[in-house]
Amino acid sequence: MQRLARLVRRSPWVCNALLYGSLFAAGDAVQQQLRRRPGQRADWAQTGRVALVALTFHANFNYLWLRGLERLLPGRAPAAVLAKVGCDQLVGAPVAILAFYSGMRMLQGKEDIFADCRQKFWNTYKTGLMYWPFVQLSNFSLVPVYLRTAFTGVCGFLWAIFLCFSQQSGDGTVTSVFQLFHAEKMEAGKPSSGK
């Protein structure tokens, strides 16, 4: 464990980016597994696209963003922590959501890469406000700066499951994810017609 801690301290950017990309890819794999019907294969190309968006944009953006916030608003005093959380939700969260939806559509070869942003952004943003402020409050209060991107990535695993589900079929709300999941499970449980 000490060797891993030394590696993270020596190469925080690379370690954080790899962890972040891996966790987002795992999030997509989990959401596919939850939605998979019997006999349906996993879409590894989709998981690869999620990993690519997470590695190329999200991991790097979060690494630089979280360090920039710490330089702009240093310390763990309550006022500094709350200011960082506010900045993160007002600036960082919208950028991350827009990058995910448009990046996925671009990698899927869609003509209108901003269609999901127009349809799902506000719902996704509001859903994130129920989760991320609490995560980042802990992050900015308790986690050392060099591990903050990794902590965000670990917490982002659940967010990635939600984002991937929303990107594939939902409207960016938690309700749509649960409704879709319930409908797919009900459909999977129906007996075949025997034709």
Secondary structure, DSSP 8 states (H G I E B T S, - for coil): -HHHHHHHHHSHHHHHHHHHHHHHHHHHHHHHHHH--TT----HHHHHHHHHHIIIIIHHHHHHHHHHHHHHS-S-SHHHHHHHHHHIIIIIHHHHHHHHHHHHHHHTT-S-TTHHHHHHHHHHHHHHTTTHHHHHHHHHHHS-GGGHHHHHHHHHHHHHHHHHHHHHT--S-HHHHHHHHHHHHHHHHS-----
